[in-house]
Amino acid sequence: MIVYSTVSTKGGVGKSTLTANLGALLADIGMRVLLIDADVQPSLSRYYPIAKRARHGLTQMIKQGALTDDCISTIDFALAPVPLRRQPQLNPNGCLDIVISDAPQGTLQDWLAPRMDSALRIKLALRSPLLHEHYDVVLIDTQGAVGHLQDAAVLAADVLLSPISPDILSAREFLSGTQELLNRVETAVAFGISVPQMLAIIYRHENTRDAREIGLAIRESYQQLKCKVLLLKTVIPHAVAYRNAATAQVPVHWIDPVKASPAMHALLWELIPSLDGTHAGVPPEAFSEVVDGHDVQNAIA
């Protein structure tokens, strides 16, 4: 089992969208996936239709320090409010469940604040046997604001995934915020807790000359964080399909098999090389844009 946390110190960069679509793609190739919405603004919890809502969610999981059945809700795309022309079916070998964010603004942060183990509460919960028996991948969506909840999500992960908007201002804010985040959580090393590798991805990239130049500048800037942050080769292009998929409450690779689906597959293959070449529910000819099974629209290369 592997745990990814999607993080950023800047809001509005697409963390929830990326987490939701990556999770659905993994489930659609047959993986057992658990989403955890660790954001007090529960965008991920509202992203897909819930078939069975559990009695509890994030608050109970963190407070009891264990993941139990009564914290896990189930997702069912058959309940999507906007039917597709040809409704695909999720791979029957996979599953997509979610721990819903049920913490009113500030209450969970207030509970965590005085605790010595606040940064370890999610990591502790993910040690539950239930998780290892029933899931292959866990994806945690986090809040953009600095706080105990963000730190707990960071230290619970095996890998951090961070989307970055392709503009210089966002890049500068991200660089400084990421440096501060990593410096803060690195204090956990003294207690024998390792800080996970961070993988950054250029997100919502437009195929224009200005965007390519900005992308190149971002890559050069990332040399400042060498060994702490790896900038992925895959670039996620801007596409209206992500908004349309969110409206329909279905994965983007179902909505747009020509542009968005190859991009998401390329990201998946770069994150998990053992899955390279594995496609989810669409014919291989739809992936003609994929170059050597890796970059889709890497306008920077």
C-alpha positions as CSV (number, residue, x, y, z in Angstrom):
1,M,0.0,0.0,0.0
2,I,1.2,3.5,-0.8
3,V,-0.1,6.8,0.6
4,Y,0.0,10.1,-1.4
5,S,-0.9,13.5,0.1
6,T,-1.7,16.3,-2.3
7,V,-0.3,19.5,-0.8
8,S,0.2,23.1,-1.5
9,T,0.6,26.2,0.7
10,K,-1.5,28.1,-1.9
11,G,-5.2,27.6,-2.3
12,G,-7.0,27.2,-5.6
13,V,-4.3,25.3,-7.5
14,G,-6.4,22.2,-8.1
15,K,-5.5,19.9,-5.3
16,S,-9.0,18.4,-4.9
17,T,-9.5,18.1,-8.7
18,L,-6.1,16.3,-9.1
19,T,-6.8,14.0,-6.1
20,A,-10.3,13.1,-7.3
21,N,-9.3,12.3,-10.9
22,L,-6.1,10.4,-10.0
23,G,-8.1,8.3,-7.4
24,A,-10.8,7.5,-9.9
25,L,-8.2,6.6,-12.6
26,L,-6.4,4.2,-10.2
27,A,-9.8,2.6,-9.3
28,D,-10.7,2.2,-13.0
29,I,-7.5,0.2,-13.7
30,G,-8.5,-2.2,-10.9
31,M,-6.8,-0.7,-7.8
32,R,-8.6,-0.4,-4.4
33,V,-8.5,3.3,-3.6
34,L,-9.3,5.2,-0.4
35,L,-9.7,9.0,-0.6
36,I,-9.3,11.0,2.6
37,D,-10.6,14.6,2.7
38,A,-8.3,16.3,5.2
39,D,-9.4,19.8,4.2
40,V,-11.8,21.7,6.5
41,Q,-13.4,23.0,3.2
42,P,-14.6,19.7,2.0
43,S,-14.3,20.0,-1.8
44,L,-13.2,16.4,-2.3
45,S,-16.1,15.2,-0.1
46,R,-18.5,16.8,-2.6
47,Y,-16.7,15.8,-5.8
48,Y,-18.3,12.5,-6.5
49,P,-21.8,11.1,-5.6
50,I,-21.9,9.2,-2.3
51,A,-23.9,6.0,-2.3
52,K,-23.5,5.2,1.4
53,R,-22.5,7.9,3.8
54,A,-20.8,6.6,6.9
55,R,-21.8,7.8,10.4
56,H,-18.4,9.3,10.9
57,G,-15.5,10.7,8.9
58,L,-12.2,12.6,9.3
59,T,-12.9,13.8,12.9
60,Q,-13.6,10.4,14.3
61,M,-10.6,8.9,12.4
62,I,-8.2,11.4,13.8
63,K,-9.6,11.5,17.3
64,Q,-9.6,7.7,17.8
65,G,-6.3,7.3,16.0
66,A,-7.7,4.5,13.9
67,L,-9.6,3.9,10.6
68,T,-12.7,1.9,11.1
69,D,-15.7,0.9,8.9
70,D,-17.9,3.6,10.3
71,C,-15.6,6.3,8.9
72,I,-15.6,5.1,5.3
73,S,-18.2,6.2,2.8
74,T,-18.7,4.7,-0.6
75,I,-18.8,6.4,-4.0
76,D,-21.1,5.3,-6.8
77,F,-20.8,7.0,-10.2
78,A,-24.2,5.5,-11.2
79,L,-25.7,8.3,-9.0
80,A,-24.0,11.1,-11.0
81,P,-26.5,13.9,-11.7
82,V,-25.5,14.5,-15.3
83,P,-25.7,11.3,-17.3
84,L,-23.1,10.8,-20.1
85,R,-24.1,9.8,-23.6
86,R,-22.5,6.4,-23.0
87,Q,-22.2,5.9,-19.3
88,P,-18.9,4.0,-18.6
89,Q,-18.7,1.6,-15.7
90,L,-15.9,1.6,-13.1
91,N,-13.6,-1.4,-13.3
92,P,-15.3,-4.1,-11.2
93,N,-11.9,-5.1,-9.8
94,G,-11.3,-1.7,-8.3
95,C,-13.1,0.4,-5.7
96,L,-13.2,4.0,-4.7
97,D,-14.2,4.9,-1.1
98,I,-13.8,8.1,0.9
99,V,-13.3,9.4,4.4
100,I,-15.4,12.6,4.3
101,S,-14.3,15.8,5.9
102,D,-16.9,16.5,8.7
103,A,-15.0,19.0,10.7
104,P,-16.5,22.4,11.0
105,Q,-14.1,25.3,10.4
106,G,-11.4,25.3,13.1
107,T,-12.8,22.6,15.5
108,L,-10.4,19.8,14.5
109,Q,-7.5,22.3,14.4
110,D,-8.4,23.4,17.9
111,W,-8.5,19.7,19.1
112,L,-5.1,19.0,17.6
113,A,-3.4,22.2,18.8
114,P,-2.5,21.2,22.4
115,R,-1.6,17.6,21.6
116,M,2.0,16.5,21.5
117,D,1.1,13.9,18.8
118,S,-0.9,16.3,16.6
119,A,1.3,15.8,13.6
120,L,1.1,12.0,13.8
121,R,-2.7,11.5,14.2
122,I,-3.3,10.6,10.6
123,K,-0.2,8.5,10.3
124,L,-1.4,6.6,13.4
125,A,-4.9,6.1,12.0
126,L,-3.4,4.7,8.7
127,R,-1.7,1.8,10.6
128,S,-5.1,0.2,11.0
129,P,-5.2,-3.4,9.7
130,L,-8.5,-2.6,7.9
131,L,-6.6,-0.2,5.6
132,H,-3.9,-2.7,4.6
133,E,-6.4,-5.5,4.0
134,H,-8.8,-3.6,1.8
135,Y,-6.8,-0.8,-0.1
136,D,-3.9,-0.5,-2.4
137,V,-3.6,3.3,-2.6
138,V,-4.6,6.1,-0.2
139,L,-4.9,9.6,-1.5
140,I,-5.2,12.5,1.0
141,D,-6.4,15.9,0.0
142,T,-5.1,18.7,2.3
143,Q,-6.0,22.3,3.1
144,G,-3.9,25.1,1.6
145,A,-3.6,26.9,4.9
146,V,-0.7,26.1,7.3
147,G,-1.8,24.2,10.3
148,H,-1.7,21.1,12.4
149,L,-4.0,19.3,9.9
150,Q,-1.8,20.0,7.0
151,D,1.3,18.8,8.9
152,A,-0.5,15.6,9.9
153,A,-1.4,14.9,6.3
154,V,2.2,15.6,5.1
155,L,3.8,13.2,7.7
156,A,1.2,10.5,7.0
157,A,2.3,10.2,3.3
158,D,4.9,8.1,1.6
159,V,4.9,10.7,-1.3
160,L,3.7,14.3,-1.5
161,L,2.2,15.5,-4.8
162,S,2.0,19.2,-5.3
163,P,0.3,20.9,-8.3
164,I,1.6,24.3,-9.3
165,S,0.0,26.8,-11.6
166,P,2.2,27.8,-14.6
167,D,2.6,31.5,-13.7
168,I,5.6,33.2,-12.2
169,L,3.7,34.7,-9.2
170,S,2.3,31.3,-8.2
171,A,5.7,29.7,-8.7
172,R,7.4,32.2,-6.4
173,E,4.7,31.8,-3.8
174,F,4.9,28.0,-4.1
175,L,8.7,28.0,-3.8
176,S,8.8,30.1,-0.6
177,G,5.8,28.3,0.9
178,T,7.2,24.8,0.1
179,Q,10.5,25.7,1.6
180,E,8.8,26.8,4.8
181,L,6.6,23.7,4.9
182,L,9.5,21.4,4.4
183,N,11.6,23.2,7.0
184,R,8.7,22.9,9.5
185,V,8.1,19.2,9.1
186,E,11.8,18.4,9.0
187,T,11.8,18.9,12.7
188,A,10.1,15.5,12.9
189,V,13.3,13.8,11.7
190,A,14.7,14.2,15.3
191,F,12.0,11.9,16.5
192,G,12.7,9.2,13.8
193,I,10.0,10.3,11.4
194,S,11.1,10.7,7.8
195,V,9.8,13.5,5.6
196,P,8.3,12.2,2.3
197,Q,9.6,13.1,-1.1
198,M,7.7,15.9,-2.8
199,L,6.8,15.6,-6.4
200,A,5.6,18.8,-8.1
201,I,3.6,18.9,-11.3
202,I,2.8,21.8,-13.6
203,Y,-0.9,22.0,-13.7
204,R,-3.4,23.7,-16.0
205,H,-0.7,24.4,-18.5
206,E,-1.6,26.3,-21.7
207,N,0.2,25.5,-25.0
208,T,1.4,29.1,-25.7
209,R,4.8,30.6,-26.0
210,D,4.4,32.6,-22.8
211,A,3.3,29.5,-20.9
212,R,6.3,27.5,-22.3
213,E,8.7,30.2,-21.2
214,I,7.1,30.4,-17.7
215,G,7.2,26.6,-17.5
216,L,11.0,26.7,-18.3
217,A,11.5,29.4,-15.6
218,I,9.6,27.3,-13.1
219,R,11.9,24.3,-13.8
220,E,15.0,26.4,-13.4
221,S,13.7,27.9,-10.1
222,Y,13.1,24.4,-8.7
223,Q,16.9,23.9,-8.6
224,Q,16.7,25.9,-5.4
225,L,14.8,22.9,-3.8
226,K,17.0,20.2,-5.4
227,C,16.8,16.9,-3.5
228,K,13.7,18.2,-1.6
229,V,11.4,18.6,-4.5
230,L,11.3,16.7,-7.8
231,L,9.5,18.4,-10.7
232,L,7.7,15.7,-12.7
233,K,8.2,15.5,-16.5
234,T,4.4,15.1,-17.1
235,V,2.5,18.3,-17.6
236,I,-1.3,18.5,-17.1
237,P,-2.7,20.8,-19.8
238,H,-5.5,23.2,-19.3
239,A,-8.8,21.7,-20.4
240,V,-12.4,22.6,-19.9
241,A,-13.1,18.8,-19.5
242,Y,-12.0,19.1,-15.8
243,R,-14.7,21.5,-15.1
244,N,-17.3,19.5,-17.1
245,A,-16.3,16.3,-15.2
246,A,-16.7,18.0,-11.9
247,T,-20.1,19.2,-12.9
248,A,-21.1,15.7,-14.0
249,Q,-19.5,14.2,-10.9
250,V,-17.5,11.7,-12.9
251,P,-13.8,11.2,-13.7
252,V,-12.2,13.4,-16.3
253,H,-10.8,10.4,-18.3
254,W,-14.5,9.4,-19.0
255,I,-15.3,12.9,-20.2
256,D,-12.3,13.6,-22.4
257,P,-10.4,10.5,-23.8
258,V,-8.4,12.6,-26.3
259,K,-6.7,15.2,-24.1
260,A,-7.4,14.9,-20.4
261,S,-7.3,11.1,-20.2
262,P,-3.8,10.7,-21.8
263,A,-2.5,13.4,-19.5
264,M,-3.9,11.7,-16.4
265,H,-2.5,8.3,-17.6
266,A,0.9,9.8,-18.2
267,L,0.9,11.2,-14.6
268,L,-0.1,7.8,-13.2
269,W,2.6,6.1,-15.2
270,E,5.3,8.5,-14.0
271,L,4.1,8.2,-10.4
272,I,3.9,4.3,-10.5
273,P,6.2,3.1,-13.3
274,S,5.0,-0.5,-12.8
275,L,1.6,0.5,-14.2
276,D,3.2,2.0,-17.4
277,G,1.0,1.1,-20.4
278,T,-2.0,0.1,-18.3
279,H,-5.2,1.8,-19.6
280,A,-8.5,2.4,-17.9
281,G,-11.6,1.5,-19.8
282,V,-10.8,3.2,-23.1
283,P,-9.2,1.8,-26.3
284,P,-5.5,2.2,-26.7
285,E,-5.9,4.2,-29.9
286,A,-7.4,7.1,-27.8
287,F,-3.9,7.6,-26.5
288,S,-2.2,8.5,-29.7
289,E,-0.9,11.7,-28.0
290,V,1.2,9.7,-25.5
291,V,4.9,9.7,-26.5
292,D,6.7,6.5,-25.5
293,G,4.1,5.9,-22.7
294,H,5.3,9.0,-20.8
295,D,4.9,12.7,-21.6
296,V,1.6,13.8,-23.1
297,Q,1.9,17.5,-23.7
298,N,5.3,18.4,-22.3
299,A,5.5,21.8,-24.0
300,I,8.6,22.6,-22.0
301,A,10.8,19.8,-23.2
